[in-house]
């Protein structure tokens, strides 16, 4: 198992007895066997994609791949900056227009 065991244990729970983790790698034909004693978990990646895992091994595999049981919302900072600057420019324009009218 990779060095992520504390992270895996935090997200997937403790490793069940008799379950050995072996990474399937990038095999697109690999099928994880569902574990009837494992409570299904929902995992999220950094882009907000969702996957439901049905075994500790499957959960460990996805956690090692960067997925998490916590949905992390990234703040779209560039949008806030754009809208803030737009509003600021409009306010400056409105102030200049009122100032010019009041001087006449």
C-alpha positions in Angstrom: 0.0 0.0 0.0 1.1 3.6 -0.7 2.1 6.0 2.1 -1.5 7.3 2.3 -2.7 4.8 4.9 -3.7 7.5 7.5 -5.6 9.3 4.7 -7.2 6.1 3.6 -8.2 5.1 7.1 -9.7 8.6 7.7 -11.8 8.4 4.6 -12.6 4.7 4.3 -12.3 3.4 7.8 -9.8 0.8 9.1 -8.6 -1.9 6.8 -10.8 -5.0 7.4 -9.1 -8.2 8.5 -8.2 -10.4 5.6 -8.4 -7.6 3.0 -5.1 -7.0 1.3 -4.8 -3.8 -0.9 -3.3 -4.3 -4.3 -3.5 -1.5 -6.8 -5.2 -2.4 -10.1 -3.2 0.3 -11.7 -4.8 1.9 -14.8 -6.5 -1.2 -16.0 -9.8 0.0 -17.5 -11.2 -3.5 -17.4 -10.7 -4.0 -13.7 -13.9 -4.5 -11.7 -13.9 -4.0 -8.0 -15.9 -6.7 -6.1 -18.5 -5.1 -3.8 -18.2 -5.9 -0.1 -21.7 -6.5 1.5 -20.2 -5.5 4.9 -18.8 -2.2 3.6 -21.2 0.8 3.8 -21.2 2.6 0.4 -19.3 5.9 0.4 -19.4 8.9 -1.9 -16.1 10.3 -2.9 -15.3 13.5 -4.8 -12.4 14.7 -6.8 -11.1 18.3 -7.1 -13.3 19.0 -10.1 -16.5 18.0 -8.1 -17.0 14.6 -9.9 -18.7 12.0 -7.8 -18.2 8.3 -7.4 -19.8 5.8 -5.0 -17.5 3.1 -3.7 -18.7 -0.3 -2.4 -15.6 -1.9 -0.9 -12.6 -0.8 1.2 -10.2 -1.8 -1.6 -12.1 0.4 -4.1 -12.2 3.3 -1.6 -8.5 3.0 -0.9 -7.7 2.9 -4.6 -9.6 6.2 -5.2 -8.2 7.9 -2.1 -4.7 7.1 -3.4 -5.8 8.7 -6.7 -6.6 12.0 -5.0 -10.3 11.6 -4.3 -11.8 12.5 -0.9 -14.9 11.9 1.1 -15.2 15.7 1.6 -16.5 17.9 -1.3 -14.1 20.8 -1.5 -15.6 23.9 -3.1 -13.1 26.1 -4.8 -13.9 29.7 -4.9 -14.1 31.1 -8.4 -11.9 34.0 -7.5 -11.4 35.2 -11.1 -15.2 35.7 -11.4 -15.3 37.8 -8.2 -12.5 39.9 -9.3 -14.1 40.5 -12.7 -17.5 41.4 -11.2 -15.9 43.6 -8.6 -13.8 45.6 -11.1 -16.9 45.9 -13.4 -19.0 47.4 -10.5 -16.1 49.6 -9.5 -15.7 51.0 -13.0 -19.5 51.6 -13.3 -19.5 53.4 -9.9 -16.6 55.7 -11.0 -18.4 56.4 -14.3 -21.6 57.3 -12.5 -19.8 59.6 -10.0 -18.0 61.4 -12.9 -21.3 61.9 -14.8 -23.0 63.3 -11.7 -20.0 65.5 -10.9 -20.0 66.9 -14.5 -23.7 67.6 -14.3 -23.4 69.4 -10.9 -20.6 71.7 -12.2 -22.8 73.0 -15.0 
